[in-house]
Each structure stands twice: as structure tokens, then as C-alpha cells.
Amino acid sequence: MPHTPPTPPLPTASPPAGVPRADALEGVLALPRPVLALAPMQDVTDLPFLRLIAARGNADLYFTEYFRVHASAQLERYVLRSITENPTGRPIIAQLIGNDPPSLARAARELQRYPIAGVDLNLGCPAPIVYRKCAGGGLLREPARIDAILGALRDAIPGRFTVKTRLGFDDPGALERLVPMFERHAIDLLTLHGRTVLEMYRPHVHLERIGAVVRALRCPVIANGGVDSPDRARHTLAITGARGLMIGRGAIRNPWLFAQILDHLEGRAPRQPTGHEVLHYVRELWDTTSPQGLIPRLQVQKMKKYLTFIAEGAEPSGRFLHDVRRVTSEEELFQVCRTWLEHDRPLALNAAPALAPSGPDPRDPPPTSP
Ligand SMILES: Cc1cc2nc3c(=O)[nH]c(=O)nc-3n(C[C@H](O)[C@H](O)[C@H](O)COP(=O)(O)O)c2cc1C
């Protein structure tokens, strides 16, 4: 068992005070500063992971991993636990993926029994296995089907109805043409990942395209894609004019990122975690994110999902990542982590430069507002 010292407290974001459940999303959107949301990530943002994020800086808003919806689907119990045992003290929105309007409406009605801040439709998943079945990002090729789904969900959801999507299937201008449809169905919030489905996770995020949708749509828009540092957060907000930011992989790499961004936006120096603190985070991931009884080899595989991001952030030359990819046991895993993390130097934990620029991207236009 590796020895790690206790984690000293890092700053946390202040909660939206006293928001009743029915108004939870309004409470967040009324914050006098950009809203920070944790991105939904399948097999990552489960209940134990939410707990780890909440303890290190907390987002303002959470989304569940998606519930898969089809004619005979039941709401997945392990995803429901993120709602019923939500450990963050912040609102959580339940995300659905599917393409059958009556089934999606049924799932949305069932979810009304749970303490959610809203229901979100996944219109952006780029996995070929999903989009080829015309779900997630695949729906962006079928506007008439989107129209039917939005109508069915709007009718079924008395509270807040949100959509998470990409710029288009292959055309980054497509979403601007869908704005009238979103207006007609009165969605309450849009989260926009600034890439097309076919661009998957390639580095460049079309911030200027997010900005065009922000300006065209009446409801608030949260910008998503490539935010891995306080500087990148400020830059994304400045270019897009979005109401807030959603962060996915940056939060796996650096669960303190939400608190660091708030510090930066509010004029305080963001505090970077030390190697020992990151090692402690890895230990907690190992101890909490795998179901009880999982065989050690599979637990090592599951840890690699998190560790590939952490290793790339902690050691940008790629040697830590190289070593992590080769571990096969708990002992090897922690030996590698101790080699790279057993120190008290602060770590920036940005994406490796080849994967995402942490400063302004040279292809972005200059900010038009401070
Ligand atoms: C492992 C993984 C799982 C994901 N699962 C979901 C999901 O369930 N629902 C969803 O809308 N997006 C999902 N996404 C996309 C993220 O929510 C987010 O849009 C994307 O990672 C871009 O943001 P980032 O650059 O901050 O990571 C997933 C992404 C990753 C890396």
C-alpha cells in the first residue's frame, strides 16, 4: 500500500445558496458568474467519481452518464444512484440517449419521480456504434426525427429540458440552422461541444461557431470542448460569450480544475496540486471507483481509463503514460505512479500540447469582449 500524506484543503466553489429542487437549474443560471458543469462521461462520471470531484472543488452543475432508452429499456439502476445519492450538494440533470420519441418520453416521465434538475437529450455522441443506429450524434443527420423527439420530450417534461449536442454531423455550420427548432420546442439550456461528430475529439474546437449559436439562441448556452486550464476557460468564455463551461477530460486529469477556474476568474491565483496530492487522488480512484468484487485485472483496466489522462497531464513528455499503459497489477500501477508523483512540486495537469492547446488556439479569432 503506497504511503500518501493527507490532502491539504484546496479552495472549493461556493454553492448556489438555498435553491429549492424545482428551481435548481434557475438557481445555477442565476449565479453572477459563469456556470461550471461536469460533463457526462460514460463509465467515468459515476457516483464515486462525483464524490471525488465534489471534494476537490465541485462543479455548479452535474449531468448523469446517459440512460440508454429503447422500447423495453428500464432506467439503469447504477446511473440512478448518481441521482438518488447525489453527493455533490449541487443539481444533477439526467441524460437520455435514444431515437424513439415515445420511449424517450416514457423515460423522461419516469425520471420526474427522482430529484433531478432537468432532463437532457444526448444529440452528440460520436461513437460509430451509436451514431450508425441514428442515436446521439447520428440524429444530426435527421432533422425531422430531432423535431419529433424534441416535441415528445417537451410535452413529457414539466420542468427543465436541456440538450447536449455538437456543431453538426459533418458540417460545423449545421447547428445554426437548427436554432429555430430549438426555439420552437422551448428548450431551457443547450450545451454545445464545438466540434462535429466526425471530428470526434480532434484538437481544434470551433469556438467562433459556438459563439454564433450563443448569439442566435434565446436560452443560455454552455460551451464545451478542450477546457484544460484556467487560461483556456477564460479564453473559451471570451470568444464564445457562453453562459458557462462544461468540462470533461480536463476534470479527470485535474479534479481541482473547477476551483482553479473560479479563482482565476475572480482574480485569485489558482493553487496547483502537488505530486503527492495527485497520488492521493489516484489512490482514492482505486479505492472507490470499482464495484466490489471486481477482479484485480479488470480493476487495473478500469483505472487506466482515468490514469491515461492523469499521466498525460502530470508528465507531458509521455514517459509516465508509456509506463501506465504497460502495468498489469495493482502493485505495478502504484509503483509507476509513485515514480512520477511522489514529490511536492505543483503540477499544472494540462492536456499534452499535441492533444489540446491550453492557451489561445492560433486559429481562434481575438476576443471581442473582455
Ligand atoms: C470517456 C468519455 C465518455 C463520454 N460519455 C458521454 C456521455 O455519456 N454523454 C455525453 O453527452 N457525452 C459524453 N462524452 C463527451 C463529453 O461529455 C464531452 O462532450 C467531451 O469529452 C468534450 O469535452 P472535454 O474536451 O472537456 O472532454 C464522453 C466523453 C468521454 C471522453
The ligand as a Gaussian input file, in Angstrom:
#p B3LYP/6-31G(d) Opt

LIG

0 1
 C      -14.934000       8.626000     -21.729000
 C      -15.973000       9.592000     -22.234000
 C      -17.319000       9.298000     -22.084000
 C      -18.296000      10.187000     -22.539000
 N      -19.634000       9.906000     -22.320000
 C      -20.574000      10.848000     -22.641000
 C      -21.951000      10.678000     -22.290000
 O      -22.370000       9.699000     -21.651000
 N      -22.826000      11.657000     -22.677000
 C      -22.418000      12.771000     -23.357000
 O      -23.237000      13.647000     -23.686000
 N      -21.121000      12.962000     -23.672000
 C      -20.208000      12.050000     -23.319000
 N      -18.880000      12.295000     -23.583000
 C      -18.480000      13.593000     -24.174000
 C      -18.166000      14.600000     -23.054000
 O      -19.327000      14.881000     -22.290000
 C      -17.638000      15.933000     -23.647000
 O      -18.615000      16.478000     -24.507000
 C      -16.342000      15.738000     -24.428000
 O      -15.439000      14.927000     -23.716000
 C      -15.680000      17.074000     -24.767000
 O      -15.387000      17.792000     -23.593000
 P      -13.887000      17.825000     -22.969000
 O      -12.958000      18.310000     -24.065000
 O      -13.981000      18.788000     -21.822000
 O      -13.545000      16.426000     -22.570000
 C      -17.907000      11.397000     -23.169000
 C      -16.544000      11.683000     -23.319000
 C      -15.576000      10.807000     -22.853000
 C      -14.108000      11.171000     -23.013000

